[in-house]
Amino acid sequence: MSDTLSRLAEVLEARKGAAPDSSYVASLYHKGLNKILEKVGEESVETILAAKDAAAGGDMSALVYETADLWFHSLVMLAALGQHPQAVLDELERRFGLSGHAEKAARADTLS
Ligand SMILES: N=c1c2ncn([C@@H]3O[C@H](COP(=O)(O)OP(=O)(O)OP(=O)(O)O)[C@@H](O)[C@H]3O)c2ncn1[C@@H]1O[C@H](COP(=O)(O)O)[C@@H](O)[C@H]1O
């Protein structure tokens, strides 16, 4: 797994025992899942707006910055629910070589 994701996952796990006023991540855990999900939603919107700006000739570094915020808060969400980022990487790995169209058709078969 990416060393950066792995190191960040360790920090997020360790913050479960930290005081809310000592750490941003601990303060999010303390505020609860609804606050974490609110941040994921907020960062999603900010990423979309940055992508629209970037596509219109704006700042690509703002898009990277907002995407990092979105990934970070998604990792906090996973950690709060006891999931490790490796599970997401495993799912992406599983999808390698599987066409998006074929994968979607397989989903429809599963649901019917
Ligand atoms: N990668 C990040 C990271 N990315 C973004 N952020 C924080 O996410 C917040 C997002 O910005 P906002 O303006 O939306 O935040 P805000 O205004 O404080 O939030 P609200 O009160 O409005 O909800 C900022 O406070 C950023 O500093 C992060 N905070 C922490 N990390 C990593 O997590 C580690 C642990 O952080 P602490 O728990 O703070 O020690 C750090 O060492 C970093 O590796």
The ligand as a MOL file (V3000), in Angstrom:
LIG
                    3D

  0  0  0     0  0            999 V3000
M  V30 BEGIN CTAB
M  V30 COUNTS 44 47 0 0 0
M  V30 BEGIN ATOM
M  V30 1 N -3.9280 15.5770 6.2410 0
M  V30 2 C -4.4540 16.2170 7.1410 0
M  V30 3 C -5.3910 17.2590 6.8720 0
M  V30 4 N -5.8850 17.7430 5.7140 0
M  V30 5 C -6.7370 18.7400 6.0640 0
M  V30 6 N -6.7740 18.8880 7.3970 0
M  V30 7 C -7.5600 19.8390 8.1970 0
M  V30 8 O -8.8910 19.7950 7.7330 0
M  V30 9 C -9.5230 21.0370 8.0100 0
M  V30 10 C -10.3170 21.3750 6.7600 0
M  V30 11 O -10.4410 22.7220 6.5880 0
M  V30 12 P -11.7610 23.5130 6.9510 0
M  V30 13 O -11.4410 24.9330 6.6180 0
M  V30 14 O -12.9280 22.8770 6.3470 0
M  V30 15 O -11.7530 23.2330 8.5410 0
M  V30 16 P -12.3630 23.9900 9.7140 0
M  V30 17 O -12.7850 25.3580 9.3160 0
M  V30 18 O -11.3960 23.8590 10.8660 0
M  V30 19 O -13.6080 23.0500 9.9950 0
M  V30 20 P -15.0420 23.4100 10.5110 0
M  V30 21 O -14.8570 23.8430 11.9370 0
M  V30 22 O -15.6010 24.4430 9.5870 0
M  V30 23 O -15.7770 22.0960 10.3930 0
M  V30 24 C -8.4030 22.0210 8.3810 0
M  V30 25 O -8.3970 22.1960 9.7790 0
M  V30 26 C -7.1550 21.2910 7.9380 0
M  V30 27 O -5.9980 21.5970 8.7180 0
M  V30 28 C -5.9600 17.9750 7.9470 0
M  V30 29 N -5.6550 17.6950 9.2500 0
M  V30 30 C -4.7780 16.6910 9.5040 0
M  V30 31 N -4.1690 15.9540 8.5010 0
M  V30 32 C -3.2820 14.8140 8.8370 0
M  V30 33 O -3.6990 14.2460 10.0460 0
M  V30 34 C -2.6130 14.2590 10.9800 0
M  V30 35 C -3.1550 14.4210 12.3690 0
M  V30 36 O -3.7070 15.7080 12.5280 0
M  V30 37 P -4.1100 16.2160 14.0120 0
M  V30 38 O -5.1450 15.2770 14.4640 0
M  V30 39 O -4.6380 17.6230 13.8450 0
M  V30 40 O -2.8660 16.1570 14.8140 0
M  V30 41 C -1.7150 15.4050 10.5100 0
M  V30 42 O -0.3820 15.2330 10.9550 0
M  V30 43 C -1.8300 15.2660 8.9990 0
M  V30 44 O -0.9830 14.2190 8.5510 0
M  V30 END ATOM
M  V30 BEGIN BOND
M  V30 1 2 1 2
M  V30 2 1 2 3
M  V30 3 1 2 31
M  V30 4 1 3 4
M  V30 5 2 3 28
M  V30 6 2 4 5
M  V30 7 1 5 6
M  V30 8 1 6 7
M  V30 9 1 6 28
M  V30 10 1 7 8
M  V30 11 1 7 26
M  V30 12 1 8 9
M  V30 13 1 9 10
M  V30 14 1 9 24
M  V30 15 1 10 11
M  V30 16 1 11 12
M  V30 17 2 12 13
M  V30 18 1 12 14
M  V30 19 1 12 15
M  V30 20 1 15 16
M  V30 21 2 16 17
M  V30 22 1 16 18
M  V30 23 1 16 19
M  V30 24 1 19 20
M  V30 25 2 20 21
M  V30 26 1 20 22
M  V30 27 1 20 23
M  V30 28 1 24 25
M  V30 29 1 24 26
M  V30 30 1 26 27
M  V30 31 1 28 29
M  V30 32 2 29 30
M  V30 33 1 30 31
M  V30 34 1 31 32
M  V30 35 1 32 33
M  V30 36 1 32 43
M  V30 37 1 33 34
M  V30 38 1 34 35
M  V30 39 1 34 41
M  V30 40 1 35 36
M  V30 41 1 36 37
M  V30 42 2 37 38
M  V30 43 1 37 39
M  V30 44 1 37 40
M  V30 45 1 41 42
M  V30 46 1 41 43
M  V30 47 1 43 44
M  V30 END BOND
M  V30 END CTAB
M  END
